[in-house]
Amino acid sequence: MDRRRIVYWLGVMVALLVVGTIIGLIWADTSDVAGTIAVVTNIVGAAGIVLLLIVLVVATRRERHAA
């Protein structure tokens, strides 16, 4: 994976986290389904961000060692 793609997917994960938070703030108190969706999107978003940051660090280190 190149750095551009990693940064692109980081943006997607941040957007997912924001959407989950908005759903949680607006609808979670009125609907169990909305609460579940908010929790799942927040977990997936946060886990994706952590994973992609690790991949970004590894990719950056490999580029420096290759140069």
RAGIQUI-V815508 format. One record per helix or strand of 2 or more residues. SS is the DSSP state (A for helix, B for strand). FROM is the first residue (numbers start at 1). TO is the last residue. Records with the same first field share a line. If there is no record, write none. Layout:
# RAGIQUI-V815508
SS=FROM-TO  FROM-TO
This chain:
# RAGIQUI-V815508
A=3-27  32-66
